[in-house]
């Protein structure tokens, strides 16, 4: 598993902190799928509210099906909007899954996932800064096959 995050530095300290926490946030889900253990992943540290419920169900289902992935996911066109209170923000980005493939975690057999328009996914996140200064994702929507992300 390789995660390739583009646009890591904006020059704005708050936006850069949000992008860095987003990278760690995303990594927790893939760590859970790779290990088959959600308890060690850190998802509850970076996700909260409805986003935690949704991502927990996603990871739980993948683990039950022994599904993981291999290859590279490219995260690009990441855009941060920080709201006036400096404690909440929105983040949108695209993910290119065309160089990744689903695999069985026990057999390591690859599924042979083909690249289609659905290999490009648009994400829209709501974030809030907790008392420890961590930008947690509280709301998450995805639009698989989004025209915004097509090559």
KOLPA-260773 format. One line per 10 residues: number of its first residue (from 1); their letters; for each residue x negated, y negated, z of C-alpha. Coordinates in steps of 0.2 Angstrom, whole numbers, padded with zeros to 4 digits. Layout:
N
NUM) a) X,Y,Z; ...
This chain:
151
1) xxxxxxxxxx) 0000,0000,0000; -0007,-0017,-0005; 0002,-0033,-0002; -0003,-0048,-0013; 0002,-0065,-0006; 0000,-0080,-0018; 0001,-0098,-0012; -0006,-0095,0006; -0012,-0113,0009; -0001,-0128,0006
11) xxxxxxxxxx) -0012,-0141,0016; 0003,-0143,0028; -0001,-0135,0045; 0017,-0131,0048; 0021,-0124,0031; 0004,-0114,0032; 0009,-0106,0049; 0026,-0101,0041; 0018,-0093,0026; 0006,-0084,0038
21) xxxxxxxxxx) 0019,-0078,0049; 0029,-0072,0034; 0015,-0061,0028; 0014,-0053,0046; 0033,-0051,0046; 0034,-0042,0029; 0019,-0031,0034; 0029,-0025,0049; 0042,-0017,0038; 0029,-0008,0027
31) xxxxxxxxxx) 0019,-0002,0042; 0035,0006,0049; 0038,0015,0033; 0020,0021,0031; 0019,0027,0048; 0037,0033,0051; 0037,0024,0067; 0047,0008,0070; 0042,0006,0088; 0024,0002,0083
41) xxxxxxxxxx) 0028,-0009,0069; 0031,-0026,0077; 0048,-0029,0068; 0056,-0035,0084; 0042,-0048,0086; 0045,-0056,0069; 0063,-0053,0065; 0078,-0058,0076; 0097,-0059,0075; 0105,-0053,0059
51) xxxxxxxxxx) 0089,-0051,0050; 0082,-0039,0063; 0098,-0028,0062; 0097,-0028,0043; 0079,-0024,0042; 0080,-0011,0056; 0093,-0002,0046; 0083,-0002,0030; 0067,0004,0039; 0077,0017,0049
61) xxxxxxxxxx) 0085,0024,0032; 0069,0025,0023; 0060,0034,0038; 0074,0046,0039; 0073,0050,0020; 0054,0051,0022; 0052,0037,0009; 0037,0026,0008; 0028,0018,-0007; 0011,0016,-0015
71) xxxxxxxxxx) 0004,0003,-0026; 0004,-0016,-0025; 0018,-0028,-0021; 0015,-0046,-0027; 0023,-0060,-0017; 0024,-0076,-0027; 0033,-0093,-0030; 0034,-0095,-0011; 0042,-0112,-0006; 0044,-0118,0012
81) xxxxxxxxxx) 0057,-0131,0017; 0054,-0137,0035; 0069,-0146,0043; 0069,-0162,0053; 0068,-0153,0070; 0051,-0144,0065; 0058,-0129,0073; 0068,-0122,0059; 0064,-0119,0041; 0069,-0110,0025
91) xxxxxxxxxx) 0058,-0099,0014; 0061,-0093,-0003; 0050,-0082,-0014; 0049,-0068,-0027; 0042,-0051,-0026; 0036,-0041,-0041; 0038,-0022,-0037; 0032,-0017,-0055; 0016,-0010,-0049; 0023,0000,-0034
101) xxxxxxxxxx) 0031,0017,-0034; 0041,0026,-0021; 0034,0041,-0013; 0038,0055,-0001; 0029,0052,0015; 0026,0070,0019; 0022,0077,0002; 0014,0061,-0005; 0023,0065,-0021; 0027,0049,-0031
111) xxxxxxxxxx) 0045,0046,-0038; 0039,0039,-0054; 0049,0022,-0052; 0050,0013,-0069; 0049,-0006,-0071; 0066,-0014,-0075; 0073,-0031,-0071; 0077,-0025,-0054; 0059,-0023,-0050; 0059,-0042,-0047
121) xxxxxxxxxx) 0067,-0048,-0031; 0071,-0065,-0025; 0072,-0068,-0006; 0079,-0082,0004; 0075,-0083,0023; 0081,-0093,0037; 0067,-0095,0050; 0066,-0102,0068; 0051,-0106,0079; 0052,-0097,0095
131) xxxxxxxxxx) 0045,-0103,0112; 0028,-0094,0108; 0026,-0104,0092; 0030,-0088,0081; 0041,-0091,0065; 0054,-0078,0066; 0066,-0073,0052; 0084,-0074,0058; 0093,-0073,0041; 0088,-0064,0025
141) xxxxxxxxxx) 0096,-0062,0009; 0089,-0053,-0007; 0094,-0054,-0025; 0087,-0039,-0034; 0085,-0043,-0053; 0086,-0061,-0050; 0083,-0072,-0066; 0072,-0083,-0055; 0059,-0070,-0053; 0059,-0062,-0071
151) x) 0042,-0063,-0080
